[in-house]
């Protein structure tokens, strides 16, 4: 993917914020134009339609996640620590409201009404995240640093669901600390010796 222009990046950033606040159908190009301070025609220049815009946003989110996870795996040898870093990343984002919810998790809740082009990208994000988590868990299981009850892929699905569920709980209770409480409890489950 080519690096977006500054205007395109502002549009994507605004769309992310609006999606996290109100979902796929909760914003229009007029909303973005008002926030960014541009004409709707300028948005259409970069993203001909809403499907193109949201698809580009999800692809950008997945690529950033892929790069972040690759950096974690290179920088951290202990398999537990990338999972802990992932939890800490989201805890900070939720606490400081820089990213109070994963845009792909929110869009996953809307899959039945999303355009297929966007749904494909959302599913691709979840496949990537699940595979990454499973590989980290499997490595830790092989090294004996992570305890488990189920196969790595099932543990990855449980961990991923817990993380996204913890985001929901933090939002539902209006308490950012709820995320860390839930996510860290799940993480500590992997460290408990039988």
N, C-alpha and C positions, 0 to 999 in steps of 0.2 A: 504494500500500500504506500503510495506517495505521501510525503509529509504534507498535511493540510496547511493552507495559507492561514495567516493570523485570523482573518475574518471567518474562514471555515472552522477554525479551532474555537472561536468565540461562539459560533452557532452550535457546534457540537457540545460545548460546555453548558450552554444555556439549555439545550434540549435535554441533557443529562439531568440537570437540576429540575426541570419541569416534569420529566418522566418520574423521577423519584418522588416528587411532590404529588403528582396526580395521575400517573400512568400514561399509557400510550395515547389514549383518547382525551387526556386532560390538558392538551395544549394544541395550539395552532401556529402556523407561520406568523400570524399577526402578533401572537404573544412573544415569539422570539424577536421579531422586528422591534417591538416596543422595548424589550430588555436590552438588546444589543445596540439599538439605536441605528438601525439600517432599514432599508425598504424591503418589502417582501420579495421584490424582484431580485434583490441581491442574494437572498436565501435560495431562491429557485436557480440562480446561476451556479451556486455551489452544489445544491442538492435539489434536483428537478422536482421531487415530490417527497412526501413524508416517509414513505417506505424507504427511499434511498437514504434519507437522513438517519433514520433510526437504525437501518441496517449498517450504515457506516459507523454509527456510534457503538453498536454491539461489537463489530469487528475490531474497532479501536480498543474497546475495553478488553476483549479477549487477547489481543496482541500485547497490550500492556501487562496483562496478567501473566501471559506466557513468558514475557521477558523478566518480570519480577520473580517468577518461580524459578527460572533458569539461574538467575543471579543468586537466589537463596541456596539452591543446590550446589553451586560452585563455591560459595562463601562459607557454607556451614556443613561440617562433616557429620555431626550427630543428627540422625533422622528426626528426633523429637523437636529439635530447635527450629527447623523450617515450619513445622506445624504451629509452634508457639509464636514464631514471627508473624505468621498469617493471622492468628488470633489477635495479636497485639496491633497489627496494622488496622484491622477492622475496629478494634476497641477504640483506637485513637480517632479514626475517621468518624465513628458514631459519636464519640464524646465531643469532638470539636466541630461537628456538623459539616465537615468538609465533604463527606460522602456518607450520609446517615443510613444508606441502604444500598446494597449491590443492585445496580441497574438491571443486570440480567436476572437476578432473583425476582425482582419486581415484575419484569416482563414475563417471566416463566408463569407467574400467576395469571397472566392474561393470554396464555398460548391459544386457547380456543377462539379468541377474537383477533389475534394478530395476523397480518398478512403473512403468507407462507415464506416469503423471502426473509422476513425478520425472524420468524419462528425457527427456520433452519439455522440461523446464526446463533440464536439463543441456545438451541440444543447443542450446537457445536461447542459453545462455551462450557456448558455443563459436562459434556463428554471430556473435554480437556481437563477441567478442574478435577473431576472424579478420577481420571487416569493418573494425574499428578499425585493426588492424595494417596491413591492405591500404591503407587511406586514408592512413595516416602514410607508409608506404613509397612510395606513388604520389606524394604531395606532394613527398617528398624526391627522387624520381627526376625529377620535372618541374623542380625547382629545381636539379638537378645536384649535390645534396649527398649523395645515396645512390646507390651503384653497385649493379647487380643483374645476375643471370644470367637470371632468369625474370620472368614477368608479376607485378605486385604481389600478386595473390591467391595465386599459388603461393608467392611469397616469404613471404607472411604465414603460410601453412600450415607452411612450413619453420621459420620463426622460432618459431611457437607450439609446434610439436612439439619443437623444440630446448629451449625453456624448460621444458616439462613433462618432457622426457627428462632435463634437467639436475637437476630435482627428484628424479627417480628415482635418478639416479646419486649425488647427495648422500646420499640415504637409504640406498642399497645399500652405499655405502662408509663410512657413518657419518662423513662429512667435509663439513661445511657449505661449505667453500671450493670444493669440486668444482662446485657450482652456478655460482658467479661465473666460474670458469675456463672452463667450457663456454659459458655464456651470453654472456660478454664476447667470447669468440673468435668466436661467430656474429655478434655485433653489429659487431665490427671488420671482418668480411667485407664489410659494406655500405659501409665507409669506404675500402676499398682501391681505389686507382685502377688501371685496367688498364694 
